[in-house]
Amino acid sequence: MAALVYFKKITEDSDAIVYSFGEGPSEMARHLTMERNTRRSQPDDGSSDYSFLKASRKINAMYEQANEWPERGMSVS
């Protein structure tokens, strides 16, 4: 079974970045907030499910690679 998650940066400030995410480009109704200093994320709806974890890990991986927060992206497995 394939897993797919898309994400897009919505807003950011000096402390955190908010991303929308979901299973399709038109289905990104959920949000996660990534803390800049710790690189820890929290789901805004409180549900730490597989989609949230997949989006959070991909965002961190892209940051690690480019040393900047991604504007958008996707993860497939």
C-alpha positions in Angstrom: 0.0 0.0 0.0 1.4 3.4 -1.0 1.4 6.4 1.3 1.4 9.9 -0.1 1.4 13.3 1.6 1.7 16.8 0.2 2.6 19.9 2.2 2.8 23.7 1.6 4.2 26.5 3.7 1.3 28.8 4.8 3.0 31.3 7.1 6.1 31.8 9.1 7.6 34.1 11.7 10.9 34.2 13.7 9.8 31.3 15.9 7.8 28.9 13.8 6.5 27.9 10.3 3.0 26.6 9.6 2.4 24.1 6.9 -0.8 22.7 5.5 -0.7 19.0 4.5 -2.8 16.2 3.3 -3.1 13.3 0.9 -3.5 15.4 -2.2 -2.7 18.9 -3.5 -6.4 19.9 -3.1 -6.8 18.0 0.2 -4.4 19.9 2.4 -6.9 20.8 5.1 -4.7 20.0 8.1 -1.9 22.1 9.6 1.3 21.5 11.4 3.6 24.0 13.2 7.3 23.5 13.0 9.5 25.2 15.6 12.5 26.7 14.0 15.0 26.3 16.8 14.2 22.7 17.9 12.8 21.5 14.5 10.0 19.8 16.4 6.5 19.9 15.0 3.0 19.7 16.4 -0.2 18.8 14.5 -2.6 21.7 15.0 -5.5 19.3 15.4 -3.7 17.2 18.0 -3.7 14.0 15.8 -0.1 12.6 15.5 -1.1 10.1 12.8 1.0 8.7 9.9 0.2 11.6 7.5 1.4 14.1 10.1 4.6 12.1 10.8 5.3 11.6 7.1 4.9 15.3 6.4 7.0 16.4 9.4 9.8 14.0 8.6 10.0 15.0 4.9 10.0 18.8 5.9 12.9 18.1 8.3 14.8 16.0 5.7 14.4 18.8 3.1 15.6 21.4 5.6 18.6 19.2 6.5 19.5 18.9 2.8 19.1 22.5 1.7 19.5 24.3 5.0 16.3 26.3 4.4 12.6 25.5 5.0 10.8 24.1 2.0 8.0 26.1 0.4 6.2 22.9 -0.7 6.8 19.2 -1.3 5.6 15.7 -1.1 6.5 12.3 0.2 5.8 9.0 -1.3 6.5 5.5 0.1 
